[in-house]
């Protein structure tokens, strides 16, 4: 019989990790949020392509990867703006401080991490905002200029 029943469980994770507990938790939150955003963006990309009569995205296509990255960033920005509208002035300042020092994708992810720590119903709100974003994107007519042109005019 195994002497330590926790030896092979997830409770050992991080034992050899030199980072402190806060840093490990922060990294795990970023990873979880990033994964949720990417899964939502991939699902939306597939649905958009179905509605447009386009083929499914391919892993080895640079154009598909760019489109996916842009859609992911679009969703992150949408989530940030949607959550921000629900916050009071003081919380908005704290959110801005959490985003400070980062740029682009990292800025938005740090904001989402801060929100996940502050809002007890973060994941329920996340899902609601994600669904609203997908609904809006799927309801809009297809543009001939592609995703890049829509995002950057």
C-alpha positions, 0 to 999 in steps of 0.5 A: 500500500502507498504510504502517502495517498497524496503522492500521486495527486495534484496536491504535490504540484509546485513542490519543486517550483521556486515561485511563491504561492501567490505567483503560482496561483496567479500563473494558474489563474492566468492559464485557466482564464486564457484557456477559457477565452481561447476555447470560446474564441475557437468555438466562435471561429468555427461557428462563424466559418460554418455560417459563412460557408468557409472551411474549418480552421486548420492548425498549420495555416498562418492565416487561420492562426492570425484570425484566431489570435484576433478573435481571442483578443477581441473577446478579451477586450469585450470581456474587459469592457463588459466587466468594467461597465459593472464596476464602481469608480473605485473598482475601475481604478483598481482594475486599471492598476492591475492592468498597469505595466502590461500591454496588449493581451497580458494587460487584458489577462491581468485585468481578468485575473484581478476581476476573478479575485474580486467578484465571487460570481466571476465565472457566471458573469464571464459566461454571460459576457462570453455568450453575449459576445458570441451572439453579437458576432454571430448575428452580424452580417459577414463582412467581405474584408475579413476579420482584420479589416473589421477590427482595424477598419 
